[in-house]
Amino acid sequence: MKLSQQTLIGLKRLGNQTLISDECFKSLLKAAALVLCEKSKSYPRMNELSSSKPDIVKESFASLLILMVESARHNLDVNGLTTTLENYNLNLSRLQRILDLYQAYGSKLQLSLRNVGTSLPRILDIKWRLDLCIKSSALEHESRLVYFITIVTERTERKTVSEEVTVTKKHTFTCSLQQLQELVMKLRDATRLMQSIANYK
């Protein structure tokens, strides 16, 4: 696992007891637990955690969050995280508290990261309906065509590490004839592009 130079500096400062007191360190761990996996409506402010050196506290807190997310992303176990943390001047009690935080929230964090994903929803179906608008609230007499389009999409989301759920959504919008023609052209271009990617060897 490779961390940026700024993150490494923040982790070293997190281990420095003269810069971050034990009380502040405990508060940072509680705040990290709230931010990482707890669904809370209010998070503690950094200037409330420490009255002195708020910039160092913010930097250390950000480094702690980055460490937790990157460890979960790389699926590190406790031994791998211990090896990573031994380089940052952390005393044994601080090291153990960070490991306890990771053990408590690592699997939840991995689940959250899996839900972020990079896959787009799949289009299952497109339905359309044509209406003729004779009169509107703005104009007394209006004769124009309005297309009602409904696109049905499907996406797979994870509920737990081993359980996946398929979520289906309907997206409905209206458009004019010109807008519908533009949409059809873009869909045809996308289809041709996907076919050329599929045929590429």
N, C-alpha and C positions, 0 to 999 in steps of 0.2 A: 504494500500500500504506500503510495507516494503522496505526501502532503506538501502544500506550498510553504515557502519560506516564512511568510507572515503567520501562517497557522502554527508552524513550529515555534516561532518566537512567542506566540500567545500561550502555547502549552508549557513552555519553559517558565513563563511568568506565572502561570497557574500553579506551578510547583514551588514558587518562591514565597516563603511564608512572610517575608518582610514586605512584599508588595501586596499579597492577598492573605488576609488573616483567616484563621480557621473558621470563624463565624461567617465571613463573607464566602468562603469556599463551600460551606454547607448550604448557604442560600443559593449559590450558583448551581449546585447540584439539584436542589428542589426546583429551581426555575427551569433547568434543562429538562427535567422530567415532565414538567407542565408543557413545555414547548414541543417536545418530541412526540409524545403519544397521548397525553391527557387532553380531553376536549374541554377546555376551560375558556370562559368568555373574557377573563381578565388575566393578564400576565404581569408579573412584577416589573417595575421600572428599574433600569440599571442604576440610576442615581439613588434609589432607595436601598439598594443592596450594600453600597459603600459610599460614604460621604467623601472619602479621600481617594484620589486617583481614579475617577470614573472612566477615563479613557482606557486605562490598563484593565479595569474590570470588564469593560465591553469587549476589548480585544480577547481576553482570556475566555469569556463566555462564548463568543463566536467560535473560537478555536475548539472549545469543548464540544459544541454542537457539530462542527465539521468533523471532528474525530469520531463522534458517535455515528453520524450518518455514513461516513466513509467506511467505518468498521463493519456496519451492517451491510453496506453495499458490496463489500468484498467478502462477506460471510466469514469474518474472523471469529475464531473461538476465543475463550478467555486467555489461553496460553499465547496466542498470536497477538492479542491486544496488550498483554503484559510485556511481551518482548518489545512492542512498539513504544510503550510508555516508559520503559526503564531508562530511556535516553533523555528524559525531560526533567530531571532533578526532583521528581516527586518522592516525598517520603512514603514510608510503607502504608501509613493510615490513609493518606490521600489516594495512593495508588489503589488500595483495596476499595475505597468508596466509589471511585470511577468504575472499577470492575463490577461492583455490585449494581451500579446504575445500568451498565451495559447488559448484565445478566437479566435485570428486571425488565428492560425495555427493548433489548436487541431484536427479539422475534417480532414484537409489535411494529418496530421500526422497519424491519424487512418486509412485513406485510404491507405497510403503507407505501414503501418504495415500489413493491410489485404492482400496486394499484395505480401508481402514476403511469407506468408503461409508456410505450411509444407507438402502440398500434392504434390505428384509427377505427372508428366504427364501420362495420360492413353494411352496405345498403342491401336490404332484403327485398323491398318492394317500393314502387312509386305509383301512386294513384292520383288521378286528376279528374276535375269536374269543370265544365264550362258553364258560366252564367252570363246572362245579358243584363247589364245594369241600365234600366230605363230612366230612373230618377234617383237623384241623390240629395242629401241635405244641403249641399252647396249649390247645385244647379237644379232648376225646375225640370228641364228636359235634357237628358243625357243618354246617349245610346252608345255604349261601349262594351266590349267583351272583357270578362274577368275570369282568369283561370285560377282555380283553387288546387294547389299541389300539396300532396301529403307524401313525405318520404319516411319510410319505416327503416330504422337502423337497429343493428344488434351489436352489443359489445360485451366482452367477457371481463368480469371483475372478480377479484378474490375476496371472499369473506374471511377465510382463515388461510393458513399456509397450504393446507391440502384441499380446501373446498373452493370451487369456482362457481360463480353464478352468472347466467346469461341475462343481460338487461336489454329489453327492447323498448325503443322510444319512437314516438311519432313527431315529426317536425312538419308543421303546416304553415303555408304562406300563400299569398296571392300575387299574381303578376299579370301584366298586359301581354298581348300577343308578341310584341317586340322583345320583351324581357324573356318570354318563354322560348322564343327562337334563339336568343343568346345562350340561355341555359342548355338547350338541346345541343348547340354547337360545342359548348364547353364539355358536355358529357361525351360527345362523339370524339373530341380531341383526347380526352382522358382515356377513353376506351382504346383508341389507336395506340396511345403511348404505352398503356399496360400490355397490349398485345405485342408491341415491339420489344418491350422489356422481357416478356415471357419467351419470345422466340430468339432472344440474344443468347449466343453460346460463347 
